[in-house]
Amino acid sequence: MSYPRTVVDLAGVPFCDCTGLSALLAASRRARERGAVLWLRSVPYAAARLLRLTHTRNAFTIESRHCNPGKACQLTR
């Protein structure tokens, strides 16, 4: 079964603090309420570290770094 998705590209985000994380978690929660999935793309090291340290990584579907346009991405959960 395929779910609608919203993709958030974090490539241009040099820093993410608890306010940014809170916004992402709220967006993920709203997406789930509507039967959709929030994907994170191009997650920078600082944001990935924040997700890991706060144990919130599983709230999102995260595209791997090896996604090519037009091809299926390997996803980590």
SVG drawing of the C-alpha trace seen along z (x, -y; Angstrom):
<svg xmlns="http://www.w3.org/2000/svg" viewBox="-7 -27 34 29">
<polyline fill="none" stroke="black" stroke-width="0.4" points="0.0,0.0 1.3,-3.4 0.8,-6.5 0.8,-10.1 4.1,-11.8 5.5,-15.2 9.2,-15.5 11.2,-18.0 14.6,-18.7 17.0,-19.8 20.0,-20.3 20.1,-24.1 19.7,-23.8 23.0,-24.3 21.6,-24.1 18.6,-22.6 17.7,-23.1 14.7,-22.0 12.4,-24.6 13.2,-23.2 12.8,-19.6 9.5,-20.5 8.2,-21.9 9.3,-18.7 7.6,-16.5 4.4,-18.5 4.4,-18.2 5.0,-14.5 2.2,-14.1 -0.2,-16.1 0.8,-14.0 0.1,-10.8 -3.3,-12.1 -4.1,-12.6 -2.8,-9.2 0.4,-10.6 4.1,-10.2 6.7,-12.9 10.0,-12.1 13.3,-13.9 15.8,-14.3 19.4,-15.4 19.6,-15.5 22.8,-17.3 25.0,-15.8 23.8,-18.3 20.1,-17.4 20.9,-13.7 22.7,-13.9 19.8,-15.8 17.4,-13.1 19.7,-10.4 20.3,-12.1 16.6,-12.8 15.5,-9.4 13.1,-10.9 14.5,-9.4 11.7,-6.9 9.1,-9.7 10.3,-10.2 11.1,-8.3 14.6,-9.4 16.0,-9.0 19.4,-7.6 22.2,-9.8 22.3,-7.6 19.0,-8.6 19.1,-9.2 16.4,-11.1 14.0,-8.8 15.1,-5.7 13.8,-4.3 15.6,-5.5 16.7,-3.2 15.0,-4.3 16.0,-4.0 13.5,-3.9"/>
</svg>
